[in-house]
Amino acid sequence: MKLDVRKGAVEDLKQMSEQVQRQVRDEIEDLSDNPLGENTFLLNKQGLRIYRLKLKDNNLDHRIFFDLDEDTVVILGVMHRDNVYTPESIKKLTSSTP
């Protein structure tokens, strides 16, 4: 599948350390091969219906939020687990959906 990384996700990555950025980018690349793997969950919360990939390896506790649009994985945001379910985060993710 193709990857479409939205501006908000790029901005999220820029706020992370280079090491975390590399690890998250590797996970994003893997999504193009298998977007619905074992750590992927369909969220249906507060009017938001998108996928979440939980990253818990290599000292990560981040979430990659994405949607599937035909043959494209659309990366909407990347956040640390502590910042995920705030009203601001939900608003940001809903404004990024295709």
N, CA, C and O atoms as a GROMACS GRO file, in nm:
protein
  392
    1MET      N    1   0.083  -0.118   0.000
    1MET     CA    2   0.000   0.000   0.000
    1MET      C    3   0.088   0.125   0.000
    1MET      O    4   0.204   0.122   0.043
    2LYS      N    5   0.032   0.233  -0.049
    2LYS     CA    6   0.102   0.362  -0.047
    2LYS      C    7   0.087   0.426   0.090
    2LYS      O    8  -0.003   0.393   0.167
    3LEU      N    9   0.177   0.519   0.119
    3LEU     CA   10   0.171   0.596   0.243
    3LEU      C   11   0.145   0.742   0.214
    3LEU      O   12   0.203   0.799   0.122
    4ASP      N   13   0.057   0.803   0.291
    4ASP     CA   14   0.030   0.946   0.285
    4ASP      C   15   0.044   0.998   0.428
    4ASP      O   16  -0.042   0.975   0.512
    5VAL      N   17   0.154   1.069   0.454
    5VAL     CA   18   0.179   1.121   0.589
    5VAL      C   19   0.131   1.265   0.592
    5VAL      O   20   0.187   1.352   0.524
    6ARG      N   21   0.028   1.290   0.670
    6ARG     CA   22  -0.031   1.424   0.677
    6ARG      C   23   0.059   1.521   0.753
    6ARG      O   24   0.145   1.481   0.831
    7LYS      N   25   0.037   1.648   0.727
    7LYS     CA   26   0.119   1.755   0.787
    7LYS      C   27   0.122   1.746   0.939
    7LYS      O   28   0.227   1.765   1.001
    8GLY      N   29   0.008   1.718   1.000
    8GLY     CA   30   0.003   1.708   1.146
    8GLY      C   31   0.093   1.598   1.200
    8GLY      O   32   0.155   1.614   1.305
    9ALA      N   33   0.102   1.486   1.128
    9ALA     CA   34   0.189   1.376   1.171
    9ALA      C   35   0.335   1.416   1.158
    9ALA      O   36   0.417   1.381   1.243
   10VAL      N   37   0.368   1.488   1.052
   10VAL     CA   38   0.506   1.536   1.034
   10VAL      C   39   0.542   1.631   1.149
   10VAL      O   40   0.652   1.623   1.204
   11GLU      N   41   0.450   1.719   1.183
   11GLU     CA   42   0.473   1.812   1.295
   11GLU      C   43   0.490   1.736   1.427
   11GLU      O   44   0.573   1.773   1.510
   12ASP      N   45   0.411   1.631   1.445
   12ASP     CA   46   0.424   1.549   1.566
   12ASP      C   47   0.564   1.489   1.574
   12ASP      O   48   0.628   1.491   1.679
   13LEU      N   49   0.611   1.435   1.462
   13LEU     CA   50   0.744   1.372   1.460
   13LEU      C   51   0.855   1.471   1.492
   13LEU      O   52   0.951   1.437   1.561
   14LYS      N   53   0.842   1.592   1.442
   14LYS     CA   54   0.946   1.693   1.463
   14LYS      C   55   0.964   1.726   1.611
   14LYS      O   56   1.070   1.774   1.651
   15GLN      N   57   0.863   1.702   1.691
   15GLN     CA   58   0.870   1.732   1.834
   15GLN      C   59   0.939   1.620   1.914
   15GLN      O   60   0.960   1.634   2.034
   16MET      N   61   0.973   1.510   1.847
   16MET     CA   62   1.032   1.395   1.915
   16MET      C   63   1.182   1.391   1.894
   16MET      O   64   1.235   1.454   1.802
   17SER      N   65   1.250   1.319   1.980
   17SER     CA   66   1.395   1.303   1.963
   17SER      C   67   1.424   1.227   1.833
   17SER      O   68   1.338   1.158   1.780
   18GLU      N   69   1.546   1.242   1.783
   18GLU     CA   70   1.582   1.175   1.658
   18GLU      C   71   1.570   1.024   1.669
   18GLU      O   72   1.528   0.958   1.574
   19GLN      N   73   1.607   0.970   1.783
   19GLN     CA   74   1.598   0.825   1.802
   19GLN      C   75   1.453   0.778   1.793
   19GLN      O   76   1.423   0.679   1.726
   20VAL      N   77   1.363   0.849   1.860
   20VAL     CA   78   1.221   0.813   1.856
   20VAL      C   79   1.168   0.832   1.714
   20VAL      O   80   1.091   0.750   1.666
   21GLN      N   81   1.208   0.940   1.648
   21GLN     CA   82   1.165   0.963   1.509
   21GLN      C   83   1.202   0.845   1.420
   21GLN      O   84   1.119   0.798   1.342
   22ARG      N   85   1.325   0.796   1.432
   22ARG     CA   86   1.369   0.683   1.349
   22ARG      C   87   1.284   0.560   1.376
   22ARG      O   88   1.242   0.491   1.283
   23GLN      N   89   1.259   0.531   1.503
   23GLN     CA   90   1.180   0.414   1.537
   23GLN      C   91   1.036   0.427   1.485
   23GLN      O   92   0.980   0.331   1.432
   24VAL      N   93   0.979   0.544   1.500
   24VAL     CA   94   0.842   0.565   1.454
   24VAL      C   95   0.836   0.557   1.301
   24VAL      O   96   0.743   0.498   1.246
   25ARG      N   97   0.934   0.616   1.233
   25ARG     CA   98   0.936   0.608   1.086
   25ARG      C   99   0.944   0.464   1.039
   25ARG      O  100   0.878   0.426   0.942
   26ASP      N  101   1.025   0.382   1.106
   26ASP     CA  102   1.033   0.240   1.070
   26ASP      C  103   0.897   0.173   1.084
   26ASP      O  104   0.857   0.094   0.999
   27GLU      N  105   0.826   0.205   1.192
   27GLU     CA  106   0.693   0.148   1.212
   27GLU      C  107   0.595   0.196   1.106
   27GLU      O  108   0.511   0.119   1.059
   28ILE      N  109   0.606   0.322   1.067
   28ILE     CA  110   0.519   0.375   0.963
   28ILE      C  111   0.545   0.304   0.831
   28ILE      O  112   0.451   0.269   0.760
   29GLU      N  113   0.672   0.281   0.798
   29GLU     CA  114   0.706   0.207   0.676
   29GLU      C  115   0.645   0.067   0.680
   29GLU      O  116   0.594   0.019   0.579
   30ASP      N  117   0.651   0.002   0.795
   30ASP     CA  118   0.595  -0.133   0.809
   30ASP      C  119   0.444  -0.133   0.788
   30ASP      O  120   0.388  -0.233   0.742
   31LEU      N  121   0.377  -0.023   0.821
   31LEU     CA  122   0.232  -0.016   0.802
   31LEU      C  123   0.192  -0.034   0.656
   31LEU      O  124   0.085  -0.086   0.627
   32SER      N  125   0.277   0.009   0.563
   32SER     CA  126   0.243  -0.005   0.422
   32SER      C  127   0.235  -0.152   0.380
   32SER      O  128   0.164  -0.186   0.286
   33ASP      N  129   0.307  -0.239   0.451
   33ASP     CA  130   0.302  -0.382   0.422
   33ASP      C  131   0.190  -0.453   0.497
   33ASP      O  132   0.129  -0.546   0.444
   34ASN      N  133   0.164  -0.411   0.620
   34ASN     CA  134   0.065  -0.479   0.703
   34ASN      C  135  -0.004  -0.380   0.796
   34ASN      O  136   0.030  -0.372   0.914
   35PRO      N  137  -0.101  -0.305   0.746
   35PRO     CA  138  -0.164  -0.202   0.829
   35PRO      C  139  -0.253  -0.257   0.941
   35PRO      O  140  -0.282  -0.185   1.037
   36LEU      N  141  -0.295  -0.380   0.931
   36LEU     CA  142  -0.387  -0.434   1.031
   36LEU      C  143  -0.321  -0.546   1.112
   36LEU      O  144  -0.377  -0.654   1.126
   37GLY      N  145  -0.202  -0.518   1.163
   37GLY     CA  146  -0.128  -0.616   1.241
   37GLY      C  147  -0.183  -0.632   1.382
   37GLY      O  148  -0.289  -0.578   1.415
   38GLU      N  149  -0.109  -0.707   1.463
   38GLU     CA  150  -0.159  -0.745   1.595
   38GLU      C  151  -0.173  -0.629   1.694
   38GLU      O  152  -0.254  -0.638   1.786
   39ASN      N  153  -0.099  -0.522   1.678
   39ASN     CA  154  -0.109  -0.408   1.770
   39ASN      C  155  -0.197  -0.296   1.716
   39ASN      O  156  -0.195  -0.184   1.767
   40THR      N  157  -0.274  -0.327   1.612
   40THR     CA  158  -0.363  -0.228   1.551
   40THR      C  159  -0.504  -0.247   1.605
   40THR      O  160  -0.552  -0.360   1.620
   41PHE      N  161  -0.570  -0.136   1.632
   41PHE     CA  162  -0.704  -0.138   1.689
   41PHE      C  163  -0.787  -0.030   1.623
   41PHE      O  164  -0.739   0.082   1.604
   42LEU      N  165  -0.910  -0.062   1.587
   42LEU     CA  166  -1.001   0.038   1.531
   42LEU      C  167  -1.065   0.115   1.645
   42LEU      O  168  -1.136   0.058   1.729
   43LEU      N  169  -1.040   0.246   1.648
   43LEU     CA  170  -1.099   0.332   1.751
   43LEU      C  171  -1.233   0.385   1.702
   43LEU      O  172  -1.247   0.424   1.586
   44ASN      N  173  -1.328   0.386   1.789
   44ASN     CA  174  -1.458   0.444   1.758
   44ASN      C  175  -1.501   0.521   1.882
   44ASN      O  176  -1.590   0.480   1.956
   45LYS      N  177  -1.433   0.636   1.903
   45LYS     CA  178  -1.452   0.716   2.025
   45LYS      C  179  -1.481   0.860   1.990
   45LYS      O  180  -1.422   0.915   1.897
   46GLN      N  181  -1.570   0.919   2.061
   46GLN     CA  182  -1.598   1.062   2.050
   46GLN      C  183  -1.611   1.107   1.904
   46GLN      O  184  -1.560   1.212   1.865
   47GLY      N  185  -1.680   1.027   1.824
   47GLY     CA  186  -1.700   1.062   1.684
   47GLY      C  187  -1.580   1.035   1.596
   47GLY      O  188  -1.581   1.070   1.478
   48LEU      N  189  -1.478   0.974   1.650
   48LEU     CA  190  -1.356   0.946   1.577
   48LEU      C  191  -1.353   0.798   1.540
   48LEU      O  192  -1.367   0.712   1.627
   49ARG      N  193  -1.335   0.769   1.413
   49ARG     CA  194  -1.329   0.630   1.367
   49ARG      C  195  -1.203   0.614   1.283
   49ARG      O  196  -1.205   0.629   1.161
   50ILE      N  197  -1.093   0.583   1.351
   50ILE     CA  198  -0.964   0.565   1.285
   50ILE      C  199  -0.890   0.449   1.352
   50ILE      O  200  -0.933   0.397   1.455
   51TYR      N  201  -0.779   0.411   1.292
   51TYR     CA  202  -0.698   0.303   1.347
   51TYR      C  203  -0.586   0.359   1.434
   51TYR      O  204  -0.537   0.470   1.414
   52ARG      N  205  -0.549   0.279   1.534
   52ARG     CA  206  -0.439   0.315   1.623
   52ARG      C  207  -0.342   0.198   1.628
   52ARG      O  208  -0.381   0.084   1.650
   53LEU      N  209  -0.215   0.228   1.606
   53LEU     CA  210  -0.109   0.129   1.623
   53LEU      C  211  -0.035   0.162   1.751
   53LEU      O  212   0.018   0.273   1.766
   54LYS      N  213  -0.031   0.068   1.842
   54LYS     CA  214   0.035   0.088   1.970
   54LYS      C  215   0.182   0.047   1.957
   54LYS      O  216   0.213  -0.065   1.916
   55LEU      N  217   0.272   0.139   1.993
   55LEU     CA  218   0.415   0.111   1.994
   55LEU      C  219   0.460   0.100   2.138
   55LEU      O  220   0.454   0.197   2.213
   56LYS      N  221   0.505  -0.017   2.178
   56LYS     CA  222   0.546  -0.038   2.317
   56LYS      C  223   0.686  -0.099   2.324
   56LYS      O  224   0.732  -0.132   2.433
   57ASP      N  225   0.753  -0.116   2.213
   57ASP     CA  226   0.886  -0.176   2.212
   57ASP      C  227   0.994  -0.069   2.214
   57ASP      O  228   0.968   0.047   2.183
   58ASN      N  229   1.114  -0.108   2.249
   58ASN     CA  230   1.230  -0.018   2.244
   58ASN      C  231   1.207   0.112   2.320
   58ASN      O  232   1.241   0.219   2.270
   59ASN      N  233   1.149   0.103   2.438
   59ASN     CA  234   1.125   0.221   2.523
   59ASN      C  235   1.026   0.320   2.462
   59ASN      O  236   1.022   0.436   2.503
   60LEU      N  237   0.947   0.277   2.367
   60LEU     CA  238   0.844   0.364   2.310
   60LEU      C  239   0.712   0.339   2.382
   60LEU      O  240   0.682   0.227   2.422
   61ASP      N  241   0.636   0.443   2.398
   61ASP     CA  242   0.499   0.432   2.446
   61ASP      C  243   0.416   0.532   2.367
   61ASP      O  244   0.350   0.620   2.422
   62HIS      N  245   0.421   0.514   2.235
   62HIS     CA  246   0.358   0.607   2.142
   62HIS      C  247   0.246   0.537   2.066
   62HIS      O  248   0.234   0.414   2.067
   63ARG      N  249   0.165   0.617   2.001
   63ARG     CA  250   0.056   0.568   1.918
   63ARG      C  251   0.065   0.635   1.781
   63ARG      O  252   0.086   0.756   1.771
   64ILE      N  253   0.047   0.555   1.677
   64ILE     CA  254   0.036   0.607   1.541
   64ILE      C  255  -0.111   0.596   1.504
   64ILE      O  256  -0.169   0.488   1.512
   65PHE      N  257  -0.169   0.706   1.462
   65PHE     CA  258  -0.309   0.708   1.422
   65PHE      C  259  -0.316   0.718   1.271
   65PHE      O  260  -0.248   0.800   1.209
   66PHE      N  261  -0.399   0.632   1.211
   66PHE     CA  262  -0.406   0.630   1.066
   66PHE      C  263  -0.544   0.587   1.019
   66PHE      O  264  -0.626   0.536   1.096
   67ASP      N  265  -0.567   0.611   0.891
   67ASP     CA  266  -0.690   0.568   0.826
   67ASP      C  267  -0.650   0.492   0.701
   67ASP      O  268  -0.538   0.505   0.653
   68LEU      N  269  -0.741   0.414   0.649
   68LEU     CA  270  -0.718   0.342   0.525
   68LEU      C  271  -0.810   0.400   0.419
   68LEU      O  272  -0.931   0.413   0.440
   69ASP      N  273  -0.752   0.436   0.306
   69ASP     CA  274  -0.828   0.495   0.196
   69ASP      C  275  -0.790   0.421   0.069
   69ASP      O  276  -0.688   0.452   0.007
   70GLU      N  277  -0.872   0.325   0.030
   70GLU     CA  278  -0.846   0.238  -0.084
   70GLU      C  279  -0.711   0.169  -0.070
   70GLU      O  280  -0.698   0.079   0.012
   71ASP      N  281  -0.610   0.210  -0.148
   71ASP     CA  282  -0.479   0.144  -0.142
   71ASP      C  283  -0.375   0.229  -0.070
   71ASP      O  284  -0.255   0.215  -0.095
   72THR      N  285  -0.420   0.318   0.018
   72THR     CA  286  -0.330   0.411   0.086
   72THR      C  287  -0.350   0.407   0.237
   72THR      O  288  -0.463   0.406   0.287
   73VAL      N  289  -0.238   0.405   0.309
   73VAL     CA  290  -0.240   0.422   0.454
   73VAL      C  291  -0.216   0.570   0.479
   73VAL      O  292  -0.111   0.622   0.443
   74VAL      N  293  -0.312   0.637   0.541
   74VAL     CA  294  -0.303   0.780   0.567
   74VAL      C  295  -0.264   0.801   0.713
   74VAL      O  296  -0.344   0.774   0.804
   75ILE      N  297  -0.142   0.849   0.736
   75ILE     CA  298  -0.092   0.872   0.871
   75ILE      C  299  -0.143   1.007   0.918
   75ILE      O  300  -0.111   1.111   0.859
   76LEU      N  301  -0.223   1.007   1.025
   76LEU     CA  302  -0.289   1.128   1.073
   76LEU      C  303  -0.215   1.195   1.187
   76LEU      O  304  -0.215   1.317   1.199
   77GLY      N  305  -0.151   1.116   1.271
   77GLY     CA  306  -0.082   1.172   1.386
   77GLY      C  307   0.000   1.068   1.458
   77GLY      O  308  -0.023   0.948   1.445
   78VAL      N  309   0.097   1.116   1.534
   78VAL     CA  310   0.182   1.031   1.617
   78VAL      C  311   0.194   1.100   1.752
   78VAL      O  312   0.237   1.215   1.760
   79MET      N  313   0.157   1.030   1.858
   79MET     CA  314   0.156   1.093   1.990
   79MET      C  315   0.205   0.997   2.097
   79MET      O  316   0.191   0.875   2.085
   80HIS      N  317   0.263   1.054   2.202
   80HIS     CA  318   0.296   0.974   2.319
   80HIS      C  319   0.165   0.936   2.387
   80HIS      O  320   0.068   1.011   2.382
   81ARG      N  321   0.162   0.822   2.447
   81ARG     CA  322   0.041   0.770   2.508
   81ARG      C  323  -0.022   0.868   2.608
   81ARG      O  324  -0.144   0.876   2.620
   82ASP      N  325   0.062   0.942   2.680
   82ASP     CA  326   0.011   1.037   2.780
   82ASP      C  327  -0.069   1.152   2.719
   82ASP      O  328  -0.150   1.214   2.788
   83ASN      N  329  -0.048   1.180   2.590
   83ASN     CA  330  -0.112   1.295   2.526
   83ASN      C  331  -0.224   1.258   2.430
   83ASN      O  332  -0.278   1.344   2.360
   84VAL      N  333  -0.259   1.131   2.426
   84VAL     CA  334  -0.347   1.083   2.319
   84VAL      C  335  -0.492   1.126   2.332
   84VAL      O  336  -0.548   1.180   2.236
   85TYR      N  337  -0.552   1.106   2.444
   85TYR     CA  338  -0.697   1.118   2.452
   85TYR      C  339  -0.745   1.249   2.512
   85TYR      O  340  -0.848   1.253   2.580
   86THR      N  341  -0.672   1.355   2.488
   86THR     CA  342  -0.716   1.487   2.531
   86THR      C  343  -0.811   1.543   2.426
   86THR      O  344  -0.804   1.502   2.310
   87PRO      N  345  -0.899   1.635   2.462
   87PRO     CA  346  -0.988   1.695   2.362
   87PRO      C  347  -0.912   1.760   2.246
   87PRO      O  348  -0.957   1.754   2.132
   88GLU      N  349  -0.797   1.821   2.276
   88GLU     CA  350  -0.718   1.885   2.170
   88GLU      C  351  -0.666   1.781   2.071
   88GLU      O  352  -0.666   1.805   1.951
   89SER      N  353  -0.621   1.668   2.122
   89SER     CA  354  -0.568   1.562   2.035
   89SER      C  355  -0.678   1.504   1.947
   89SER      O  356  -0.657   1.482   1.828
   90ILE      N  357  -0.794   1.480   2.006
   90ILE     CA  358  -0.906   1.427   1.928
   90ILE      C  359  -0.945   1.525   1.819
   90ILE      O  360  -0.969   1.485   1.705
   91LYS      N  361  -0.951   1.653   1.851
   91LYS     CA  362  -0.985   1.756   1.752
   91LYS      C  363  -0.882   1.757   1.639
   91LYS      O  364  -0.918   1.766   1.522
   92LYS      N  365  -0.755   1.748   1.675
   92LYS     CA  366  -0.648   1.749   1.575
   92LYS      C  367  -0.661   1.630   1.481
   92LYS      O  368  -0.648   1.644   1.359
   93LEU      N  369  -0.686   1.512   1.537
   93LEU     CA  370  -0.697   1.393   1.454
   93LEU      C  371  -0.820   1.399   1.364
   93LEU      O  372  -0.812   1.358   1.248
   94THR      N  373  -0.932   1.448   1.414
   94THR     CA  374  -1.052   1.454   1.331
   94THR      C  375  -1.037   1.555   1.218
   94THR      O  376  -1.098   1.538   1.112
   95SER      N  377  -0.957   1.658   1.239
   95SER     CA  378  -0.937   1.756   1.132
   95SER      C  379  -0.841   1.705   1.026
   95SER      O  380  -0.830   1.765   0.918
   96SER      N  381  -0.769   1.595   1.054
   96SER     CA  382  -0.672   1.539   0.959
   96SER      C  383  -0.728   1.424   0.879
   96SER      O  384  -0.663   1.377   0.785
   97THR      N  385  -0.848   1.375   0.912
   97THR     CA  386  -0.900   1.257   0.844
   97THR      C  387  -0.933   1.289   0.699
   97THR      O  388  -0.973   1.401   0.666
   98PRO      N  389  -0.916   1.187   0.612
   98PRO     CA  390  -0.945   1.210   0.468
   98PRO      C  391  -1.091   1.236   0.442
   98PRO      O  392  -1.130   1.256   0.327
   0.00000   0.00000   0.00000
